[in-house]
Amino acid sequence: MIALSADEIIMSPTAVLGPVDPQLGQYPAASIISVVEKKPIKDIDDQTLIMADMGTKAIKQVEQTVYDLLSPHYSKEKGYLSGL
C-alpha cells in the first residue's frame, strides 16, 4: 500500500512488488476465511471463527484503502489509471 500512495517507485532490477493482501499473524486473511467456507461451522474452533471475522473486515478495509488511493487517478471515460 505504501507503493500505491507514492508518486514514484524506485526499485532495483530484481525487485518485485507483492500483492496487497492482509495478513493476520502468520496467515493470509483469505486463507482463514476459506477454512470457514469449506468446513461445517460445528467443526471450527472459536479462535478460527474470530480470525475469519477479522479477516473479512481486514480485506474490506484494504479494498477501500486501495480504492481511495487509486480512484483519483482513474479515468472512467478512458477505462484505465491515468497519471501513474
TIMAR-611719 format. One line per 10 residues: number of its first residue (from 1); their letters; for each residue x, y, z of C-alpha. Coordinates in steps of 0.1 Angstrom, whole numbers, plus 5000, padded with zeros to 4 digits. Example, Ala and Ser with C-alpha at 12.3 -4.5 7.8 and 13.67 -1.06 7.14 Angstrom:
2
1) as) 5123/4955/5078; 5137/4989/5071;
END
This chain:
84
1) mialsadeii) 5000/5000/5000; 5029/5023/5006; 5039/5019/4969; 5003/5027/4958; 5004/5061/4977; 5037/5071/4961; 5042/5094/4931; 5072/5074/4921; 5087/5040/4929; 5124/5033/4925;
11) msptavlgpv) 5133/4996/4926; 5163/4975/4917; 5161/4954/4885; 5155/4923/4906; 5129/4938/4930; 5093/4927/4930; 5061/4941/4945; 5038/4917/4963; 5001/4915/4964; 4980/4938/4986;
21) dpqlgqypaa) 4966/4912/5009; 4961/4915/5046; 4978/4890/5069; 4966/4881/5104; 4996/4870/5123; 5013/4844/5101; 4983/4836/5080; 4967/4853/5049; 4932/4866/5058; 4918/4850/5027;
31) siisvvekkp) 4931/4815/5038; 4914/4818/5072; 4881/4828/5056; 4885/4799/5032; 4885/4774/5061; 4852/4787/5074; 4837/4784/5039; 4849/4748/5035; 4842/4732/5069; 4809/4728/5088;
41) ikdiddqtli) 4806/4755/5115; 4804/4729/5142; 4839/4717/5133; 4856/4751/5135; 4870/4764/5168; 4861/4798/5182; 4895/4813/5175; 4893/4804/5138; 4859/4819/5136; 4871/4851/5152;
51) madmgtkaik) 4901/4853/5129; 4878/4847/5099; 4856/4876/5110; 4887/4898/5115; 4900/4886/5081; 4868/4896/5064; 4870/4931/5079; 4907/4934/5071; 4900/4926/5034; 4872/4952/5032;
61) qveqtvydll) 4895/4978/5048; 4923/4970/5024; 4900/4971/4994; 4886/5005/5005; 4921/5019/5011; 4934/5008/4976; 4902/5023/4960; 4908/5056/4979; 4944/5057/4968; 4938/5049/4931;
71) sphyskekgy) 4904/5064/4923; 4917/5100/4919; 4939/5087/4891; 4912/5066/4874; 4897/5079/4842; 4862/5064/4838; 4860/5077/4803; 4892/5060/4792; 4888/5030/4815; 4923/5030/4830;
81) lsgl) 4945/5046/4855; 4960/5079/4843; 4990/5097/4855; 5006/5068/4873;
END
